[in-house]
Amino acid sequence: MCAAAATQATANTVYYKCETKNGTTFSQFPCDEQAQEHEVRHSNVEIKPLDNNFSKQLTELQLEQRRDNIELQLRSTKHRLVILKRERSAKTLAEEQRLERLMSDDERKALKKEVNANIKGIEQRYNERIKQTEKRLAQLEKSLKKYQ
């Protein structure tokens, strides 16, 4: 039983090594009469032996790469969203702290109007950028579902 499990866990791949005047060539098929046959043994269970259906394997690899790229973009977009929200909060807080300084009532009224206008502008700019980033995030999540 253990021997059967051990043979199932290993996968063998044959390749050929050819010496030419241009150098050494490795191929899955014999290059010439002098080709030396070599065998690679895999002990990792996840590695499957080649089934010579390379177009299918290539397609699977491409899908895996697309999925990985989308996941990276997703993580990057989420990080960008957090940074935008943090920047918006910091700028809003800085404007609000301007009101806490010691000053006369007239100065405070004038400054309050200015601060409120600045905060409104900050909110508009950042809300627009956050909305665009969230839209991009939704697109990435949708495309990731397509590849899973």
C-alpha positions as CSV (number, residue, x, y, z in Angstrom):
1,M,0.0,0.0,0.0
2,C,2.8,2.4,0.9
3,A,4.7,1.5,-2.3
4,A,1.6,2.2,-4.4
5,A,1.2,5.6,-2.7
6,A,4.9,6.4,-3.2
7,T,4.7,5.7,-6.9
8,Q,1.6,7.8,-7.3
9,A,3.3,10.7,-5.5
10,T,6.2,10.8,-8.0
11,A,5.9,12.0,-11.5
12,N,8.6,11.4,-14.2
13,T,9.4,13.6,-17.1
14,V,11.8,12.7,-19.9
15,Y,13.9,15.2,-21.8
16,Y,16.8,15.0,-24.3
17,K,20.2,16.7,-24.2
18,C,21.9,17.3,-27.5
19,E,25.4,18.7,-28.1
20,T,25.7,20.7,-31.2
21,K,28.3,23.1,-32.7
22,N,26.1,26.0,-31.4
23,G,26.0,24.7,-27.9
24,T,23.9,22.4,-25.7
25,T,20.2,22.0,-26.5
26,F,17.5,20.5,-24.3
27,S,14.3,19.2,-25.9
28,Q,11.3,17.0,-25.1
29,F,12.1,15.2,-28.4
30,P,15.4,13.7,-29.6
31,C,17.4,16.3,-31.5
32,D,19.7,13.9,-33.3
33,E,21.2,10.4,-33.0
34,Q,23.6,11.5,-30.2
35,A,20.8,12.7,-28.0
36,Q,21.1,11.7,-24.4
37,E,17.9,10.8,-22.6
38,H,17.5,12.2,-19.1
39,E,14.7,11.7,-16.6
40,V,13.5,14.2,-14.0
41,R,11.7,12.9,-11.0
42,H,9.2,15.0,-9.1
43,S,8.4,14.1,-5.5
44,N,5.8,16.9,-5.1
45,V,2.3,15.5,-5.3
46,E,0.9,18.8,-6.8
47,I,3.2,18.5,-9.9
48,K,1.4,16.5,-12.5
49,P,3.3,14.6,-15.2
50,L,3.1,16.1,-18.7
51,D,0.2,14.8,-20.7
52,N,1.5,16.3,-24.0
53,N,-1.6,18.5,-24.2
54,F,0.5,21.7,-24.1
55,S,-2.2,24.0,-25.4
56,K,-4.4,23.1,-22.5
57,Q,-1.5,23.6,-20.0
58,L,-0.7,26.9,-21.6
59,T,-4.3,28.0,-21.3
60,E,-4.4,27.0,-17.7
61,L,-1.1,28.8,-17.0
62,Q,-2.4,32.0,-18.7
63,L,-5.6,31.8,-16.7
64,E,-3.6,31.4,-13.5
65,Q,-1.4,34.4,-14.4
66,R,-4.4,36.5,-15.2
67,R,-6.0,35.6,-11.9
68,D,-2.8,36.4,-10.0
69,N,-2.5,39.7,-11.8
70,I,-6.1,40.7,-11.0
71,E,-5.5,39.7,-7.4
72,L,-2.5,42.0,-7.3
73,Q,-4.4,44.8,-8.9
74,L,-7.2,44.2,-6.4
75,R,-4.9,44.4,-3.4
76,S,-3.2,47.5,-4.9
77,T,-6.6,49.2,-5.4
78,K,-7.8,48.4,-1.9
79,H,-4.6,49.9,-0.6
80,R,-5.0,53.0,-2.7
81,L,-8.5,53.4,-1.4
82,V,-7.3,53.2,2.2
83,I,-4.7,55.8,1.5
84,L,-7.2,58.2,-0.1
85,K,-9.5,57.9,2.8
86,R,-6.6,58.5,5.2
87,E,-5.5,61.6,3.3
88,R,-9.0,63.0,3.2
89,S,-9.4,62.5,7.0
90,A,-6.0,64.1,7.6
91,K,-6.7,67.2,5.5
92,T,-10.2,67.6,6.9
93,L,-8.8,67.4,10.5
94,A,-6.1,69.9,9.7
95,E,-8.7,72.4,8.5
96,E,-10.9,71.8,11.5
97,Q,-7.9,72.4,13.8
98,R,-7.5,75.8,12.3
99,L,-10.7,76.8,14.1
100,E,-9.4,75.8,17.5
101,R,-6.7,78.5,17.7
102,L,-7.2,81.5,19.9
103,M,-8.7,84.4,18.0
104,S,-11.5,87.0,18.2
105,D,-15.1,86.2,17.3
106,D,-15.0,88.2,14.1
107,E,-11.9,86.3,12.9
108,R,-13.4,83.0,14.0
109,K,-16.6,83.7,11.9
110,A,-14.5,84.6,8.8
111,L,-12.2,81.6,9.3
112,K,-15.2,79.3,9.9
113,K,-16.6,80.2,6.4
114,E,-13.2,79.6,4.8
115,V,-12.6,76.3,6.6
116,N,-16.1,75.0,5.7
117,A,-15.5,75.9,2.1
118,N,-12.1,74.2,2.2
119,I,-13.5,71.1,3.8
120,K,-16.3,71.0,1.2
121,G,-13.7,71.2,-1.6
122,I,-11.6,68.5,0.1
123,E,-14.6,66.2,0.4
124,Q,-15.7,66.8,-3.2
125,R,-12.2,66.1,-4.6
126,Y,-11.6,63.0,-2.4
127,N,-15.1,61.6,-2.8
128,E,-14.7,61.7,-6.5
129,R,-11.4,59.9,-6.4
130,I,-12.7,57.4,-3.9
131,K,-15.8,56.8,-6.0
132,Q,-13.5,56.1,-9.1
133,T,-11.3,53.8,-7.1
134,E,-14.3,51.9,-5.7
135,K,-15.7,51.5,-9.2
136,R,-12.3,50.1,-10.4
137,L,-12.4,47.8,-7.4
138,A,-15.8,46.5,-8.4
139,Q,-14.6,45.9,-11.9
140,L,-11.6,43.9,-10.7
141,E,-13.7,41.8,-8.4
142,K,-16.1,41.1,-11.3
143,S,-13.3,40.1,-13.6
144,L,-11.7,37.9,-10.9
145,K,-15.0,36.0,-10.5
146,K,-14.9,35.4,-14.2
147,Y,-11.5,33.6,-13.9
148,Q,-12.4,31.5,-10.9
